[in-house]
Amino acid sequence: MKGTIEDYDCYLKGCCRCSPEEHLTTQIDAGREMMFRFGWTPQAAGKRKIWHWRGPVALALSVLGLSGASLATAAPSYACDINTHCYGIASYANSNVHAVHATISPINGPSVGAGNFATDEIWLVDTTGSYWVEVGYIYNLANVDGVSSGLSEFWFDSRPGGGAHGHVLRSNPSLVARTFYITQGTSTTYGVGDGPGSGGASGTSSFNSMTPYNGEVGSEITTGSGVCSWASFSGMAYSNGSGWVGFPSATTSVNAPQQLSWVSNPTSMKAGVTC
């Protein structure tokens, strides 16, 4: 999920954040195409630990300065599963990205069958792609450490040297428009929440020394069958610590059956799986 260069998919056997050459070797050995996303560490069994097994992201489009409805076409259908996740996301990467927020308005779901999960969420990812914080809506019927089964507002982090940790912001929340945010507090803390003011739910990612770089917005699923995650995402913005700025551009990554359609590129879109 990184930066100004293309990343490659981390294959299931590891090779997470390897050099491009190592990634390519792993992908060829696996009989897979070279892709643009980062992956999953083998010690994170279970949820991908809401870990970014950024599935083979089969399409990456850099779309600059467009307005009006436009469709980011997905790659051919991919067999999403608990180890190979599928995404419909838009991202903006820059060294000034120290925070990210977006208003998420669920339309269909999220919902999913047994043994899987579906999300509508945002991520703040570090310069290497190995560590991140994420927050949003999840319907979870998989084994996700710290995140209860059923519908929740959740947040999750993967920290340097600190493993991965899941948390519930709200159990059985109403599926209404909420502005989710991730902000860097200090060099080792990040705040997460679902809106400003005393009525908002919040949490803190501590002992997290990652260097933020990439803000992402969209949906993650672990199956292409019986899943819904279609939502509106608006007000997509980042901050360098001195106020919010709308994404000036966005790179989109879409795995079928996920979809992504711009309402106003690059700050408002619909993404996920319709049902």
Buried (B, 14 or more C-beta within 10 A) or exposed (E): BBBEEBBBBBBBEEBBBBEEEEBBBBBEEBEBEBBBBBBBBEEBBBBBBBBBBBBBBBBBBEBEEEEEEBEBEBBEEBEBBBEBBBBBBBBBBBEBBBBBBBBBBBBBBBBBEEEBBBBBBBBBBBBBBBBBBBBBBBBBBBBBBBBBEEBBBBBBBBBBEBEBBBBBBBEEBEBEEBBBBBBBBEEBBBBBBBBEEEEBBBBBBBEBEBEBBBBBBBBBBBBBEEBBBBBBBBBBBBBBEEEBBEBEBBBBBBBBBBBBBBBBBBBBBBBBBEE
